[in-house]
Amino acid sequence: MTKFSNFLQNAEMINEKFNIVPLLYGSLGLEVLTKSSLNADDIDILIPQVFITGEKWKEF
């Protein structure tokens, strides 16, 4: 399974469970956008800040 496939799988789960549409960014996002290999080591995603701070963090 590719890193992008992993992102899609996780994004679907996050969307279904929390109604969040995560944003792919970082080197993997750039790989997908430019269709060139940058040897991304990780998967960087953005979610709304409300899920990172406060009570929503426990839910997430």
Backbone hydrogen bonds, N-H to C=O, Kabsch-Sander energy under -0.5 kcal/mol:
donor,donor_aa,acceptor,acceptor_aa,energy
6,N,2,T,-2.2
7,F,3,K,-2.4
8,L,4,F,-2.5
9,Q,5,S,-2.4
10,N,6,N,-2.6
11,A,7,F,-3.2
12,E,8,L,-2.2
13,M,9,Q,-1.8
14,I,10,N,-2.7
15,N,11,A,-2.5
16,E,12,E,-2.6
17,K,13,M,-2.5
18,F,14,I,-2.5
19,N,15,N,-1.7
20,I,14,I,-0.8
23,L,46,L,-2.0
25,Y,44,D,-2.3
29,G,25,Y,-0.9
30,L,26,G,-2.2
31,E,27,S,-2.2
32,V,28,L,-2.3
33,L,29,G,-2.3
34,T,30,L,-2.8
35,K,31,E,-1.6
36,S,31,E,-0.9
38,L,36,S,-0.5
44,D,25,Y,-0.7
44,D,42,D,-0.5
45,I,43,I,-0.5
46,L,23,L,-2.1
51,F,48,P,-1.9
52,I,49,Q,-2.1
53,T,49,Q,-1.7
56,K,53,T,-0.6
57,W,54,G,-1.2
58,K,54,G,-0.6
58,K,55,E,-0.6
59,E,55,E,-1.2
60,F,56,K,-2.7
